[in-house]
């Protein structure tokens, strides 16, 4: 058996042949690209994700946030406590279900929305992608998420 034939099954294990590595690397680099814009707002990337949902819905339960962001409450709770300390959000028990915690946007958190409006545009410029390319790429990623969920 030739060396090439012997190594054939292992070619699938080459890093250059993987989908996972470029996706992992792009995710890390994309998050890093957001940092200068988010630092100006004193936000972390996960806080920015929470804010995008709260700017849209005004209030959500921790469970709803976790479901939408694919994060567990153990990850979200400390993040939300820090956001509450900065008076960006409030946390309260749901009177209908004491096990559920409702996260509500506060005026200081709403004020950040105006300052954050330029971030998507700045990122689009940084990525040098047309709106159509961005939408197509986002749709492919959403499809992949659906397949993996």
KOLLUM-497073 format. One line per 10 residues: number of its first residue (from 0); their letters; for each residue z, y, x of C-alpha. Coordinates in steps of 0.2 Angstrom, whole numbers. Layout:
BEGIN
NUM = A = Z,Y,X | ...
This chain:
BEGIN
0 = XXXXXXXXXX = 0,0,0 | -5,17,7 | 8,30,10 | 0,42,-3 | 1,28,-16 | 19,25,-11 | 24,43,-13 | 15,46,-29 | 30,43,-41 | 40,55,-30
10 = XXXXXXXXXX = 28,69,-32 | 35,73,-49 | 51,77,-40 | 44,90,-29 | 51,107,-33 | 34,115,-35 | 29,103,-49 | 44,107,-60 | 45,118,-75 | 64,120,-74
20 = XXXXXXXXXX = 64,129,-57 | 52,144,-61 | 61,146,-77 | 78,146,-69 | 72,158,-56 | 64,170,-68 | 79,170,-79 | 90,175,-64 | 78,188,-58 | 75,196,-75
30 = XXXXXXXXXX = 93,197,-78 | 95,206,-61 | 81,218,-66 | 91,224,-80 | 106,228,-70 | 102,246,-65 | 99,251,-83 | 114,242,-89 | 125,248,-75 | 121,266,-81
40 = XXXXXXXXXX = 129,261,-98 | 143,251,-90 | 137,235,-98 | 135,218,-92 | 119,208,-98 | 129,197,-110 | 137,213,-118 | 120,220,-120 | 115,205,-129 | 130,206,-141
50 = XXXXXXXXXX = 126,225,-144 | 108,221,-148 | 114,210,-162 | 128,222,-168 | 116,237,-168 | 105,227,-180 | 119,219,-191 | 134,231,-188 | 146,216,-189 | 145,198,-187
60 = XXXXXXXXXX = 158,184,-185 | 161,177,-167 | 153,161,-174 | 137,170,-179 | 136,179,-162 | 138,162,-153 | 125,154,-164 | 113,168,-161 | 116,169,-142 | 119,151,-139
70 = XXXXXXXXXX = 136,154,-132 | 152,146,-136 | 168,155,-142 | 176,152,-125 | 163,162,-117 | 162,176,-130 | 180,179,-133 | 185,186,-116 | 168,196,-117 | 173,203,-134
80 = XXXXXXXXXX = 190,207,-129 | 184,218,-115 | 172,227,-127 | 186,230,-139 | 197,237,-124 | 183,250,-122 | 183,254,-140 | 165,248,-142 | 169,235,-155 | 184,229,-166
90 = XXXXXXXXXX = 190,212,-169 | 199,207,-185 | 202,191,-195 | 191,187,-210 | 203,189,-225 | 193,175,-234 | 195,163,-219 | 209,166,-206 | 200,155,-194 | 185,167,-193
100 = XXXXXXXXXX = 185,183,-182 | 174,197,-187 | 167,209,-174 | 162,226,-180 | 153,240,-171 | 163,255,-167 | 157,273,-165 | 157,272,-146 | 147,256,-147 | 135,264,-159
110 = XXXXXXXXXX = 133,279,-147 | 127,267,-133 | 112,262,-144 | 104,279,-141 | 106,278,-123 | 100,260,-122 | 83,264,-132 | 73,266,-116 | 78,249,-108 | 65,239,-117
120 = XXXXXXXXXX = 51,251,-112 | 57,252,-94 | 58,233,-93 | 40,232,-100 | 34,244,-86 | 43,235,-73 | 35,218,-79 | 18,226,-80 | 14,216,-96 | 5,223,-111
130 = XXXXXXXXXX = 14,222,-127 | 3,207,-132 | 7,198,-116 | 25,201,-119 | 24,195,-137 | 15,179,-132 | 27,175,-118 | 42,178,-129 | 34,166,-142 | 31,153,-129
140 = XXXXXXXXX = 49,154,-124 | 56,154,-142 | 45,138,-144 | 53,130,-129 | 70,135,-135 | 66,127,-152 | 60,111,-144 | 76,110,-133 | 88,114,-147
